[in-house]
Amino acid sequence: MPEGYAPSDPAAMASAQNAKKYVKIPDKYKDPATTDLRFEAKGGAETFPIELK
């Protein structure tokens, strides 16, 4: 939300509160060529805890 924005309806107010929780993800994760995260998906149920550094 732009600084100084004052929403008047409840839905917009909730959105403004959520915007305060935004965490910038480092740029290296937006391109497969620059990220150090790797995961090979196989068939069946799997879990993989991704740790962002």
PDB file with SEQRES, HELIX, SHEET and CRYST1 records, atoms N, CA, C and O in Angstrom:
SEQRES   1 A   53  MET PRO GLU GLY TYR ALA PRO SER ASP PRO ALA ALA MET          
SEQRES   2 A   53  ALA SER ALA GLN ASN ALA LYS LYS TYR VAL LYS ILE PRO          
SEQRES   3 A   53  ASP LYS TYR LYS ASP PRO ALA THR THR ASP LEU ARG PHE          
SEQRES   4 A   53  GLU ALA LYS GLY GLY ALA GLU THR PHE PRO ILE GLU LEU          
SEQRES   5 A   53  LYS                                                          
HELIX    1 AA1 PRO A   10  ALA A   19  1                                  10    
HELIX    2 AA2 ASP A   27  LYS A   30  5                                   4    
CRYST1    1.000    1.000    1.000  90.00  90.00  90.00 P 1           1          
ATOM      1  N   MET A   1       0.839  -1.177   0.000  1.00  0.00           N  
ATOM      2  CA  MET A   1       0.000   0.000   0.000  1.00  0.00           C  
ATOM      3  C   MET A   1       0.892   1.251   0.000  1.00  0.00           C  
ATOM      4  O   MET A   1       1.912   1.289   0.689  1.00  0.00           O  
ATOM      5  N   PRO A   2       0.519   2.231  -0.744  1.00  0.00           N  
ATOM      6  CA  PRO A   2       1.311   3.463  -0.736  1.00  0.00           C  
ATOM      7  C   PRO A   2       1.307   4.112   0.641  1.00  0.00           C  
ATOM      8  O   PRO A   2       0.302   4.073   1.352  1.00  0.00           O  
ATOM      9  N   GLU A   3       2.421   4.701   1.008  1.00  0.00           N  
ATOM     10  CA  GLU A   3       2.510   5.380   2.295  1.00  0.00           C  
ATOM     11  C   GLU A   3       1.481   6.502   2.354  1.00  0.00           C  
ATOM     12  O   GLU A   3       1.327   7.259   1.396  1.00  0.00           O  
ATOM     13  N   GLY A   4       0.784   6.608   3.469  1.00  0.00           N  
ATOM     14  CA  GLY A   4      -0.227   7.628   3.638  1.00  0.00           C  
ATOM     15  C   GLY A   4      -1.603   7.217   3.165  1.00  0.00           C  
ATOM     16  O   GLY A   4      -2.563   7.968   3.337  1.00  0.00           O  
ATOM     17  N   TYR A   5      -1.722   6.022   2.563  1.00  0.00           N  
ATOM     18  CA  TYR A   5      -3.012   5.538   2.071  1.00  0.00           C  
ATOM     19  C   TYR A   5      -3.894   5.178   3.249  1.00  0.00           C  
ATOM     20  O   TYR A   5      -3.457   4.465   4.152  1.00  0.00           O  
ATOM     21  N   ALA A   6      -5.126   5.658   3.256  1.00  0.00           N  
ATOM     22  CA  ALA A   6      -6.068   5.372   4.334  1.00  0.00           C  
ATOM     23  C   ALA A   6      -7.319   4.741   3.740  1.00  0.00           C  
ATOM     24  O   ALA A   6      -8.206   5.463   3.286  1.00  0.00           O  
ATOM     25  N   PRO A   7      -7.416   3.399   3.729  1.00  0.00           N  
ATOM     26  CA  PRO A   7      -8.598   2.740   3.165  1.00  0.00           C  
ATOM     27  C   PRO A   7      -9.834   3.005   4.012  1.00  0.00           C  
ATOM     28  O   PRO A   7      -9.746   3.148   5.231  1.00  0.00           O  
ATOM     29  N   SER A   8     -10.993   3.068   3.348  1.00  0.00           N  
ATOM     30  CA  SER A   8     -12.230   3.369   4.073  1.00  0.00           C  
ATOM     31  C   SER A   8     -13.123   2.156   4.260  1.00  0.00           C  
ATOM     32  O   SER A   8     -14.004   2.179   5.119  1.00  0.00           O  
ATOM     33  N   ASP A   9     -12.923   1.082   3.476  1.00  0.00           N  
ATOM     34  CA  ASP A   9     -13.783  -0.085   3.645  1.00  0.00           C  
ATOM     35  C   ASP A   9     -13.010  -1.205   4.359  1.00  0.00           C  
ATOM     36  O   ASP A   9     -11.784  -1.250   4.260  1.00  0.00           O  
ATOM     37  N   PRO A  10     -13.701  -2.115   5.080  1.00  0.00           N  
ATOM     38  CA  PRO A  10     -13.041  -3.164   5.866  1.00  0.00           C  
ATOM     39  C   PRO A  10     -12.124  -4.073   5.043  1.00  0.00           C  
ATOM     40  O   PRO A  10     -11.057  -4.454   5.523  1.00  0.00           O  
ATOM     41  N   ALA A  11     -12.513  -4.424   3.827  1.00  0.00           N  
ATOM     42  CA  ALA A  11     -11.676  -5.300   3.009  1.00  0.00           C  
ATOM     43  C   ALA A  11     -10.353  -4.617   2.680  1.00  0.00           C  
ATOM     44  O   ALA A  11      -9.299  -5.251   2.727  1.00  0.00           O  
ATOM     45  N   ALA A  12     -10.401  -3.350   2.354  1.00  0.00           N  
ATOM     46  CA  ALA A  12      -9.179  -2.605   2.046  1.00  0.00           C  
ATOM     47  C   ALA A  12      -8.326  -2.441   3.291  1.00  0.00           C  
ATOM     48  O   ALA A  12      -7.097  -2.449   3.207  1.00  0.00           O  
ATOM     49  N   MET A  13      -8.967  -2.292   4.454  1.00  0.00           N  
ATOM     50  CA  MET A  13      -8.217  -2.159   5.703  1.00  0.00           C  
ATOM     51  C   MET A  13      -7.474  -3.455   6.006  1.00  0.00           C  
ATOM     52  O   MET A  13      -6.326  -3.416   6.450  1.00  0.00           O  
ATOM     53  N   ALA A  14      -8.108  -4.603   5.774  1.00  0.00           N  
ATOM     54  CA  ALA A  14      -7.452  -5.896   5.988  1.00  0.00           C  
ATOM     55  C   ALA A  14      -6.272  -6.030   5.040  1.00  0.00           C  
ATOM     56  O   ALA A  14      -5.213  -6.523   5.426  1.00  0.00           O  
ATOM     57  N   SER A  15      -6.455  -5.591   3.800  1.00  0.00           N  
ATOM     58  CA  SER A  15      -5.376  -5.649   2.825  1.00  0.00           C  
ATOM     59  C   SER A  15      -4.205  -4.769   3.265  1.00  0.00           C  
ATOM     60  O   SER A  15      -3.047  -5.151   3.096  1.00  0.00           O  
ATOM     61  N   ALA A  16      -4.493  -3.613   3.819  1.00  0.00           N  
ATOM     62  CA  ALA A  16      -3.449  -2.708   4.300  1.00  0.00           C  
ATOM     63  C   ALA A  16      -2.683  -3.355   5.452  1.00  0.00           C  
ATOM     64  O   ALA A  16      -1.464  -3.206   5.541  1.00  0.00           O  
ATOM     65  N   GLN A  17      -3.380  -4.071   6.335  1.00  0.00           N  
ATOM     66  CA  GLN A  17      -2.717  -4.758   7.443  1.00  0.00           C  
ATOM     67  C   GLN A  17      -1.811  -5.861   6.912  1.00  0.00           C  
ATOM     68  O   GLN A  17      -0.696  -6.037   7.404  1.00  0.00           O  
ATOM     69  N   ASN A  18      -2.279  -6.607   5.911  1.00  0.00           N  
ATOM     70  CA  ASN A  18      -1.472  -7.669   5.328  1.00  0.00           C  
ATOM     71  C   ASN A  18      -0.247  -7.110   4.615  1.00  0.00           C  
ATOM     72  O   ASN A  18       0.811  -7.741   4.610  1.00  0.00           O  
ATOM     73  N   ALA A  19      -0.381  -5.946   4.022  1.00  0.00           N  
ATOM     74  CA  ALA A  19       0.752  -5.330   3.327  1.00  0.00           C  
ATOM     75  C   ALA A  19       1.882  -5.035   4.307  1.00  0.00           C  
ATOM     76  O   ALA A  19       3.048  -5.049   3.912  1.00  0.00           O  
ATOM     77  N   LYS A  20       1.573  -4.770   5.557  1.00  0.00           N  
ATOM     78  CA  LYS A  20       2.590  -4.504   6.569  1.00  0.00           C  
ATOM     79  C   LYS A  20       3.394  -5.757   6.891  1.00  0.00           C  
ATOM     80  O   LYS A  20       4.486  -5.654   7.449  1.00  0.00           O  
ATOM     81  N   LYS A  21       2.878  -6.941   6.550  1.00  0.00           N  
ATOM     82  CA  LYS A  21       3.550  -8.199   6.837  1.00  0.00           C  
ATOM     83  C   LYS A  21       4.441  -8.649   5.685  1.00  0.00           C  
ATOM     84  O   LYS A  21       5.068  -9.705   5.775  1.00  0.00           O  
ATOM     85  N   TYR A  22       4.510  -7.878   4.609  1.00  0.00           N  
ATOM     86  CA  TYR A  22       5.279  -8.240   3.428  1.00  0.00           C  
ATOM     87  C   TYR A  22       6.754  -8.406   3.782  1.00  0.00           C  
ATOM     88  O   TYR A  22       7.330  -7.584   4.494  1.00  0.00           O  
ATOM     89  N   VAL A  23       7.346  -9.463   3.283  1.00  0.00           N  
ATOM     90  CA  VAL A  23       8.773  -9.711   3.451  1.00  0.00           C  
ATOM     91  C   VAL A  23       9.377  -9.816   2.056  1.00  0.00           C  
ATOM     92  O   VAL A  23       8.962 -10.660   1.261  1.00  0.00           O  
ATOM     93  N   LYS A  24      10.339  -8.975   1.758  1.00  0.00           N  
ATOM     94  CA  LYS A  24      10.966  -9.002   0.433  1.00  0.00           C  
ATOM     95  C   LYS A  24      11.784 -10.272   0.291  1.00  0.00           C  
ATOM     96  O   LYS A  24      12.595 -10.610   1.153  1.00  0.00           O  
ATOM     97  N   ILE A  25      11.557 -10.966  -0.808  1.00  0.00           N  
ATOM     98  CA  ILE A  25      12.312 -12.176  -1.115  1.00  0.00           C  
ATOM     99  C   ILE A  25      13.538 -11.753  -1.919  1.00  0.00           C  
ATOM    100  O   ILE A  25      13.418 -11.007  -2.891  1.00  0.00           O  
ATOM    101  N   PRO A  26      14.714 -12.227  -1.517  1.00  0.00           N  
ATOM    102  CA  PRO A  26      15.939 -11.824  -2.228  1.00  0.00           C  
ATOM    103  C   PRO A  26      15.855 -12.101  -3.731  1.00  0.00           C  
ATOM    104  O   PRO A  26      15.300 -13.114  -4.159  1.00  0.00           O  
ATOM    105  N   ASP A  27      16.414 -11.186  -4.519  1.00  0.00           N  
ATOM    106  CA  ASP A  27      16.353 -11.266  -5.979  1.00  0.00           C  
ATOM    107  C   ASP A  27      16.922 -12.569  -6.540  1.00  0.00           C  
ATOM    108  O   ASP A  27      16.481 -13.038  -7.589  1.00  0.00           O  
ATOM    109  N   LYS A  28      17.897 -13.152  -5.846  1.00  0.00           N  
ATOM    110  CA  LYS A  28      18.518 -14.362  -6.399  1.00  0.00           C  
ATOM    111  C   LYS A  28      17.530 -15.517  -6.544  1.00  0.00           C  
ATOM    112  O   LYS A  28      17.781 -16.442  -7.316  1.00  0.00           O  
ATOM    113  N   TYR A  29      16.405 -15.481  -5.812  1.00  0.00           N  
ATOM    114  CA  TYR A  29      15.435 -16.567  -5.875  1.00  0.00           C  
ATOM    115  C   TYR A  29      14.433 -16.437  -7.024  1.00  0.00           C  
ATOM    116  O   TYR A  29      13.655 -17.361  -7.259  1.00  0.00           O  
ATOM    117  N   LYS A  30      14.434 -15.319  -7.741  1.00  0.00           N  
ATOM    118  CA  LYS A  30      13.445 -15.154  -8.804  1.00  0.00           C  
ATOM    119  C   LYS A  30      13.893 -15.705 -10.146  1.00  0.00           C  
ATOM    120  O   LYS A  30      13.108 -15.747 -11.094  1.00  0.00           O  
ATOM    121  N   ASP A  31      15.143 -16.127 -10.236  1.00  0.00           N  
ATOM    122  CA  ASP A  31      15.667 -16.653 -11.504  1.00  0.00           C  
ATOM    123  C   ASP A  31      16.325 -18.013 -11.246  1.00  0.00           C  
ATOM    124  O   ASP A  31      17.229 -18.107 -10.415  1.00  0.00           O  
ATOM    125  N   PRO A  32      15.888 -19.063 -11.943  1.00  0.00           N  
ATOM    126  CA  PRO A  32      16.493 -20.384 -11.742  1.00  0.00           C  
ATOM    127  C   PRO A  32      18.008 -20.405 -11.943  1.00  0.00           C  
ATOM    128  O   PRO A  32      18.694 -21.253 -11.374  1.00  0.00           O  
ATOM    129  N   ALA A  33      18.529 -19.489 -12.738  1.00  0.00           N  
ATOM    130  CA  ALA A  33      19.971 -19.451 -12.992  1.00  0.00           C  
ATOM    131  C   ALA A  33      20.759 -18.872 -11.817  1.00  0.00           C  
ATOM    132  O   ALA A  33      21.958 -19.125 -11.704  1.00  0.00           O  
ATOM    133  N   THR A  34      20.110 -18.101 -10.941  1.00  0.00           N  
ATOM    134  CA  THR A  34      20.843 -17.450  -9.845  1.00  0.00           C  
ATOM    135  C   THR A  34      20.528 -18.015  -8.465  1.00  0.00           C  
ATOM    136  O   THR A  34      21.219 -17.690  -7.499  1.00  0.00           O  
ATOM    137  N   THR A  35      19.514 -18.843  -8.354  1.00  0.00           N  
ATOM    138  CA  THR A  35      19.167 -19.388  -7.044  1.00  0.00           C  
ATOM    139  C   THR A  35      20.051 -20.577  -6.692  1.00  0.00           C  
ATOM    140  O   THR A  35      20.524 -21.294  -7.573  1.00  0.00           O  
ATOM    141  N   ASP A  36      20.270 -20.780  -5.389  1.00  0.00           N  
ATOM    142  CA  ASP A  36      21.013 -21.952  -4.946  1.00  0.00           C  
ATOM    143  C   ASP A  36      20.061 -23.046  -4.454  1.00  0.00           C  
ATOM    144  O   ASP A  36      20.507 -24.074  -3.945  1.00  0.00           O  
ATOM    145  N   LEU A  37      18.757 -22.828  -4.603  1.00  0.00           N  
ATOM    146  CA  LEU A  37      17.774 -23.835  -4.207  1.00  0.00           C  
ATOM    147  C   LEU A  37      17.634 -24.866  -5.317  1.00  0.00           C  
ATOM    148  O   LEU A  37      17.524 -24.509  -6.490  1.00  0.00           O  
ATOM    149  N   ARG A  38      17.637 -26.132  -4.953  1.00  0.00           N  
ATOM    150  CA  ARG A  38      17.459 -27.206  -5.918  1.00  0.00           C  
ATOM    151  C   ARG A  38      16.527 -28.245  -5.331  1.00  0.00           C  
ATOM    152  O   ARG A  38      16.614 -28.564  -4.145  1.00  0.00           O  
ATOM    153  N   PHE A  39      15.641 -28.773  -6.148  1.00  0.00           N  
ATOM    154  CA  PHE A  39      14.728 -29.823  -5.715  1.00  0.00           C  
ATOM    155  C   PHE A  39      14.303 -30.623  -6.918  1.00  0.00           C  
ATOM    156  O   PHE A  39      13.902 -30.058  -7.936  1.00  0.00           O  
ATOM    157  N   GLU A  40      14.386 -31.930  -6.813  1.00  0.00           N  
ATOM    158  CA  GLU A  40      13.942 -32.809  -7.878  1.00  0.00           C  
ATOM    159  C   GLU A  40      12.611 -33.413  -7.467  1.00  0.00           C  
ATOM    160  O   GLU A  40      12.537 -34.127  -6.467  1.00  0.00           O  
ATOM    161  N   ALA A  41      11.563 -33.135  -8.222  1.00  0.00           N  
ATOM    162  CA  ALA A  41      10.229 -33.664  -7.913  1.00  0.00           C  
ATOM    163  C   ALA A  41      10.105 -35.067  -8.488  1.00  0.00           C  
ATOM    164  O   ALA A  41      10.407 -35.307  -9.657  1.00  0.00           O  
ATOM    165  N   LYS A  42       9.660 -35.979  -7.649  1.00  0.00           N  
ATOM    166  CA  LYS A  42       9.444 -37.365  -8.059  1.00  0.00           C  
ATOM    167  C   LYS A  42       7.981 -37.689  -7.820  1.00  0.00           C  
ATOM    168  O   LYS A  42       7.272 -36.896  -7.200  1.00  0.00           O  
ATOM    169  N   GLY A  43       7.515 -38.826  -8.292  1.00  0.00           N  
ATOM    170  CA  GLY A  43       6.129 -39.219  -8.073  1.00  0.00           C  
ATOM    171  C   GLY A  43       5.860 -39.545  -6.611  1.00  0.00           C  
ATOM    172  O   GLY A  43       6.776 -39.910  -5.874  1.00  0.00           O  
ATOM    173  N   GLY A  44       4.613 -39.415  -6.192  1.00  0.00           N  
ATOM    174  CA  GLY A  44       4.223 -39.742  -4.823  1.00  0.00           C  
ATOM    175  C   GLY A  44       4.297 -38.550  -3.891  1.00  0.00           C  
ATOM    176  O   GLY A  44       4.625 -37.437  -4.302  1.00  0.00           O  
ATOM    177  N   ALA A  45       3.986 -38.800  -2.630  1.00  0.00           N  
ATOM    178  CA  ALA A  45       3.986 -37.740  -1.617  1.00  0.00           C  
ATOM    179  C   ALA A  45       5.416 -37.420  -1.192  1.00  0.00           C  
ATOM    180  O   ALA A  45       6.203 -38.325  -0.912  1.00  0.00           O  
ATOM    181  N   GLU A  46       5.745 -36.147  -1.145  1.00  0.00           N  
ATOM    182  CA  GLU A  46       7.067 -35.695  -0.725  1.00  0.00           C  
ATOM    183  C   GLU A  46       6.933 -34.398   0.052  1.00  0.00           C  
ATOM    184  O   GLU A  46       5.974 -33.649  -0.136  1.00  0.00           O  
ATOM    185  N   THR A  47       7.884 -34.137   0.916  1.00  0.00           N  
ATOM    186  CA  THR A  47       7.973 -32.839   1.584  1.00  0.00           C  
ATOM    187  C   THR A  47       9.406 -32.348   1.439  1.00  0.00           C  
ATOM    188  O   THR A  47      10.346 -33.141   1.383  1.00  0.00           O  
ATOM    189  N   PHE A  48       9.557 -31.059   1.380  1.00  0.00           N  
ATOM    190  CA  PHE A  48      10.884 -30.458   1.263  1.00  0.00           C  
ATOM    191  C   PHE A  48      10.873 -29.113   1.970  1.00  0.00           C  
ATOM    192  O   PHE A  48      10.295 -28.156   1.454  1.00  0.00           O  
ATOM    193  N   PRO A  49      11.502 -29.015   3.148  1.00  0.00           N  
ATOM    194  CA  PRO A  49      11.545 -27.730   3.852  1.00  0.00           C  
ATOM    195  C   PRO A  49      12.535 -26.786   3.156  1.00  0.00           C  
ATOM    196  O   PRO A  49      13.730 -27.076   3.087  1.00  0.00           O  
ATOM    197  N   ILE A  50      12.044 -25.683   2.653  1.00  0.00           N  
ATOM    198  CA  ILE A  50      12.899 -24.719   1.949  1.00  0.00           C  
ATOM    199  C   ILE A  50      13.352 -23.659   2.947  1.00  0.00           C  
ATOM    200  O   ILE A  50      12.532 -22.962   3.545  1.00  0.00           O  
ATOM    201  N   GLU A  51      14.648 -23.549   3.115  1.00  0.00           N  
ATOM    202  CA  GLU A  51      15.207 -22.540   4.008  1.00  0.00           C  
ATOM    203  C   GLU A  51      15.751 -21.386   3.180  1.00  0.00           C  
ATOM    204  O   GLU A  51      16.715 -21.562   2.435  1.00  0.00           O  
ATOM    205  N   LEU A  52      15.147 -20.208   3.298  1.00  0.00           N  
ATOM    206  CA  LEU A  52      15.608 -19.020   2.595  1.00  0.00           C  
ATOM    207  C   LEU A  52      16.681 -18.361   3.439  1.00  0.00           C  
ATOM    208  O   LEU A  52      16.477 -18.135   4.631  1.00  0.00           O  
ATOM    209  N   LYS A  53      17.807 -18.053   2.845  1.00  0.00           N  
ATOM    210  CA  LYS A  53      18.942 -17.459   3.591  1.00  0.00           C  
ATOM    211  C   LYS A  53      19.095 -16.009   3.252  1.00  0.00           C  
ATOM    212  O   LYS A  53      19.988 -15.343   3.776  1.00  0.00           O  
TER     213      LYS A  53                                                      
END                                                                             
